[in-house]
Amino acid sequence: MAETFDHGGGIRSVRVPIPDNPLGHTLVYVVDTDRGPVLIDTGWDDPDAWSVLAEGLRACGTEVSEIHGVVITHHHPDHHGLSGKVREASGAWVAMHAADTAIVRRTRETRPGRWFTYMTAKLTAAGAPEEHIAPLRDPDPRATALPGFSPALPDREIAPGELLDLPGRRLRAIWTPGHTPGHVCLHLDEEHPSRLPGHGRLFSGDHLLPEITPHIGLYEDPDDATVTDPLGDYLDSLERIGRLAPAEVLPAHQHVFTDGPARVRELLAHHEERLTGILGLLAAPLTPWQLAERMEWNRPWEQIPYGSRNIAVSEAEAHLRRLVKLGRAEAVPGSDPVTYVAV
């Protein structure tokens, strides 16, 4: 049975399940407009998720066929996965920031084998052991059929700072890169229906969550050698959202919460502590893989599943990039695989 909630002021949410994922669900928001309901995110492309979304929309007083538009906070499959099915059923437009649309386009045009080759090279360079890399050299054919390899191509571009085309509503996009290069938060610049103090309401996607920190890893692009700084992007974006001081935050996971600025301060402090801890680990040279093994996660390294280890290594690399940019760490010349040491 679909779980829905009425947030007041023509905003409702549906808890759409994510299969085999500890997050449990994506909160899909239904925004009433003068031209019909608009969704913020859609959930994972899975038959059960699709059924729950359809049932939830009916509980909210509408149908999939009546959806006017879909606004995507970022390209990840637990947010963008069902966008194509919604568009097919309703004729709705689908909007996304250009940086994430570029990732969707590249994913659609790139053979899955290219990604496995890229990941093999990337993990080798990070110092991963051969037993971890071996499965990528001969991947399970079922892995290439995952939803993330065939996402729907958006047909509208979200322009940061501008009001979206939602008649009767004032919804403004705020570009918040970090979790992905094109992640956006959406500021509903309207008085809170319960008159809570603050500036409107914020649909925060994965950028600002009440109890967990979003994954900040490297921006993956096999054809782009640009040295990006995702963690720096994320921290800068957090500070901008903190200054906005919304009355209420409506995230894509967990639950709605207030006092966004306090949560921003917690996250900024968390990442500063994490960077300081990593500097302590880098008293001796370490590869990104060795660093990830020694970092503190929500469980011991031995208990972290295969795929999650790849995510952990990417997060370790993002923190290394930040430290190198700040001049607090550096690569050891001539090391192969590359090792890093505190300065």
Salt bridges, closest charged atoms under 4 A:
GLU3 OE2 - ARG15 NE 3.47
ASP32 OD2 - ARG12 NH1 3.06
ASP41 OD2 - HIS79 ND1 2.89
ASP45 OD1 - LYS85 NZ 2.88
GLU63 OE1 - ARG58 NH1 3.77
ASP78 OD2 - HIS79 NE2 3.29
ASP78 OD2 - HIS253 NE2 3.28
GLU130 OE1 - ARG137 NH2 2.95
ASP140 OD2 - ARG142 NH2 2.66
ASP155 OD2 - ARG87 NH1 2.53
ASP165 OD2 - ARG35 NH1 3.69
ASP165 OD2 - ARG156 NH1 3.49
ASP189 OD2 - ARG170 NH2 3.61
GLU190 OE1 - ARG169 NH2 2.93
GLU191 OE2 - ARG195 NH1 2.82
ASP206 OD2 - HIS74 NE2 3.29
ASP206 OD1 - HIS79 NE2 3.20
ASP206 OD2 - HIS179 NE2 3.13
ASP206 OD1 - HIS253 NE2 3.01
GLU211 OE2 - HIS255 NE2 2.84
GLU220 OE2 - LYS122 NZ 3.55
ASP221 OD2 - ARG106 NH1 3.12
ASP223 OD1 - ARG114 NH2 3.26
ASP229 OD2 - ARG322 NH1 2.61
ASP229 OD2 - LYS325 NZ 3.76
GLU248 OE1 - HIS192 NE2 2.76
GLU266 OE1 - ARG263 NH1 2.84
GLU272 OE2 - ARG328 NH2 3.41
GLU293 OE1 - ARG294 NH1 3.73
GLU315 OE1 - HIS215 ND1 2.81
GLU317 OE1 - LYS122 NZ 2.92
